[in-house]
Amino acid sequence: LSPIEAADAPRELRPLVDATTRVMGRLQRLLDHQKRFVRDSAHQLRTPLAVLKTQVQSALRGDVEPTQALREINGTVDRATALANQMLSLAKIEQLRNQPAATECDLAQEVRAVALDLAPLVADKDIDFEIDTQACPVVADGWMLRELSRNLLHNAIAHVPRGGELRVHVEREGDAALLRIGDSGPGISPELQARLFQPFSPGDPRRGSGLGLAICHEIVRALAGDIQLRNRLHDGEVLGLDAVVRLPIAV
């Protein structure tokens, strides 16, 4: 799949050679991504499977009460399932990246749909929630916009203290669609900023599998946009975290 070296090819054949080289390049990137996916999947799933085996062995020996053992096993299975789903999301992003341009979607509509799905989580923590949106058409696959919104909102909800605040805004800013999610959580430390979007990053302040922000970053990059996470400060005190996404407006 290496580039075709055909410097002496007839002029009439050069467009064909260039097109073939581009196709080979896309195939090579897909194969490289597949190799990384298989490697990372095997590594990351090894831990929950080892934990699950230990829990089953402990339950069989009678070390813990059966109901408690089942609860622990159920929790491990839930975490492994969430991890597998997020790894599949990363793989799907790469597939969509190499497909023709998607149709036009309204970012505001997708964000509102996700916010409605997550409303029970907001209510469970008695969060002071506010959402304000205006129509922002972007050229993107609807799944990508929903997955982006879901990960950012879920992370914010998880880190807002009970009775805290969560603000969601979608608006046009010049030639960009702007999504801003602000929470009243603890924010992030400066030393973690550099590796926020690295998959399985140790010490990720958003905890979980370490894939949520990596998924968001890959989606935004695939859509030629920009994503930033920054602490909201007042007199040197961290009041919360703002996640800001900018995507090109559809023209």
C-alpha positions, 0 to 999 in steps of 0.5 A, a space after each residue: 500500500 505504499 505510494 506508487 513511484 511513477 515519475 516517468 509515467 506518461 502524462 495521460 496516466 498521472 491522474 490515474 497514478 495519483 488517484 490510486 496513490 490516494 486510495 492506497 493512502 486511505 487504505 493504509 490509514 484504515 489498516 493502521 487504525 484497525 491494528 491500533 484498535 485491536 491492540 488497545 482493545 485487547 489491552 484494555 479489556 484484559 483488566 475487567 476480564 481479570 477482575 471478573 474472573 477473580 470475583 467469580 472465583 471468590 464467589 465460588 469459594 464462598 468468600 462473600 455473600 452471594 447477593 454481594 458477589 452478584 452485585 460486584 460481578 454486575 458492576 464489572 460487567 457494566 464497566 466492561 460493556 461501557 468500555 467496549 461500546 466506547 471503543 466501538 464508537 472510536 472505530 465508527 468515527 474512523 469509518 465515518 471519516 472516510 465516507 463521503 460528506 454527510 447531510 446537513 444536521 442542526 446541532 441545536 436539535 441534536 444537543 436538545 435530544 441528548 439533553 432530554 435523554 440524560 434528564 433523569 441523571 440531571 434530576 437524580 442529582 438535583 442539578 440546576 440545569 439550563 439549556 439555551 439554543 439557536 439553530 446551527 446547521 452543520 455538515 455532519 453525521 447525526 450520530 457524531 453530533 449526538 455522541 459528541 454531546 452525550 459524552 460532554 454532557 455525561 462527563 459534566 453531570 458526573 462531576 457537578 456536585 449535588 445541587 450544582 449548576 449545568 449550563 448548555 448553550 448552542 449559538 452561531 458565532 461568525 461562521 461557526 456553530 458554538 456549543 458551550 457546556 459549563 459545569 460547577 465542578 472542580 475543574 482540571 489541573 494544569 498538568 492534565 491539560 496536555 493529555 486530556 484527549 489521549 485515549 486511556 490517559 492515566 489520571 484523566 480527570 473525567 475518570 471512567 474508561 478514559 475514552 470519552 474525551 478522546 471520542 469527542 476530540 476525534 469527532 471534532 477533528 473529523 468535522 474540521 472543528 475545535 474543542 477546548 476545556 478550560 477552567 472558569 476562574 474568578 479571583 484565582 478560584 476555580 468555579 467550574 469547567 467550560 467545554 467549548 466546541 466550534 464546528 463550521 456552519 453549513 453553507 
